[in-house]
Amino acid sequence: MPSPDKEMDKIFLIGAGGFLGAVCRFLLCELVEGQLGILSVNVLGSFMLGMIMYDTEYLGFIGPKGKIAFGTGFMGAFTTFSTFAVQSFSMPFIPALGNISANLFLTLTGVFFGRSVIKALSNRET
């Protein structure tokens, strides 16, 4: 069983990362309003999370603490599925379908490109 001190360290890292992620999402959504703002944070967040996830496998620049702070904390607060879902639900059917399609396609593409960047930096092939 992990020691209470190590668990508190993880909680602090997640909280600090979450604070920064939430602030960054707010600031970006102030610059880019509405559905495009939420789409922007979700796509950018997916790209960055793809880089964080695959860094461990290919490069190893981000350690376990960084992965917890940035992968779980920052990205968890920066990206937002719930706002995307509420926006989509409140739209007429056709625009909602476009919003859902754009979010799904572009966020998955973001993870793919994040992975591709890390693989390119590591000089590995698929």
C-alpha positions in Angstrom: 0.0 0.0 0.0 1.4 3.4 -1.0 2.4 5.7 1.9 0.1 8.6 2.8 2.9 11.1 1.9 3.2 9.7 -1.6 -0.5 9.8 -2.1 -0.6 13.4 -0.9 2.2 14.3 -3.3 0.1 12.9 -6.2 -3.0 14.8 -5.0 -1.0 18.0 -4.8 0.5 17.5 -8.3 -2.9 16.8 -9.8 -4.4 19.8 -8.0 -1.7 22.1 -9.1 -1.9 20.8 -12.7 -5.6 21.1 -12.6 -5.5 24.7 -11.4 -3.2 25.6 -14.3 -5.3 23.7 -16.8 -8.5 25.3 -15.7 -7.0 28.8 -15.9 -5.5 28.1 -19.4 -8.9 26.8 -20.6 -10.6 29.9 -19.3 -8.1 32.2 -21.0 -8.3 30.3 -24.3 -12.1 30.3 -24.3 -12.0 34.1 -23.6 -10.0 34.4 -26.9 -12.0 31.9 -28.9 -15.7 32.0 -27.8 -18.5 29.5 -28.2 -18.3 26.1 -29.8 -15.0 26.9 -31.5 -13.4 27.7 -28.2 -14.4 24.4 -26.7 -13.3 22.6 -29.8 -10.0 24.4 -29.7 -9.2 23.3 -26.1 -10.3 19.8 -26.8 -8.2 19.4 -29.9 -5.1 21.2 -28.4 -5.5 19.1 -25.2 -5.8 15.9 -27.2 -2.7 16.8 -29.1 -0.7 17.6 -25.9 -2.1 14.5 -24.2 -1.0 12.4 -27.1 2.5 13.8 -26.7 2.5 13.2 -23.0 1.3 9.6 -23.3 3.8 8.6 -26.0 6.7 10.5 -24.5 6.9 7.7 -21.9 7.1 5.0 -24.5 9.5 6.7 -26.9 11.5 9.5 -25.2 11.2 9.5 -21.5 11.5 13.2 -21.0 8.4 13.3 -18.8 8.7 11.4 -15.5 5.9 9.8 -13.5 5.3 13.0 -11.5 5.2 15.1 -14.7 2.7 12.6 -16.2 0.5 12.9 -13.1 0.7 16.7 -13.0 0.3 17.4 -16.7 -1.5 14.3 -18.0 -4.0 13.9 -15.3 -4.2 17.3 -13.6 -3.6 19.9 -16.4 -5.2 18.0 -19.3 -8.1 16.8 -17.1 -8.9 20.4 -16.3 -7.9 21.9 -19.6 -10.1 19.7 -21.8 -13.8 19.5 -21.3 -16.2 16.7 -22.5 -19.1 18.0 -20.4 -19.2 21.5 -21.9 -18.9 19.9 -25.4 -21.8 17.6 -24.5 -24.0 20.4 -23.1 -23.3 22.6 -26.1 -24.1 19.8 -28.5 -27.4 19.0 -26.7 -28.5 22.6 -26.8 -28.0 23.0 -30.5 -30.4 22.2 -33.4 -29.8 18.7 -34.7 -27.7 19.4 -37.8 -25.3 21.9 -36.2 -25.1 19.5 -33.2 -24.1 16.6 -35.5 -21.4 18.8 -37.0 -20.1 19.8 -33.6 -20.0 16.2 -32.4 -18.3 15.0 -35.6 -15.7 17.8 -35.5 -14.9 17.1 -31.8 -14.6 13.3 -32.3 -12.6 13.5 -35.5 -10.3 16.4 -34.6 -9.5 15.2 -31.0 -8.6 11.8 -32.3 -6.5 13.4 -35.0 -4.9 15.5 -32.3 -3.8 12.4 -30.3 -2.5 10.9 -33.6 -0.4 14.0 -34.4 0.9 14.2 -30.8 2.0 10.7 -31.1 3.5 11.4 -34.5 5.5 14.3 -33.2 7.0 12.2 -30.3 7.8 9.4 -32.7 9.5 11.8 -35.1 11.5 13.3 -32.2 12.6 9.8 -31.2 13.5 8.8 -34.8 11.4 5.7 -34.7 9.1 4.3 -37.3 5.7 2.8 -36.7 
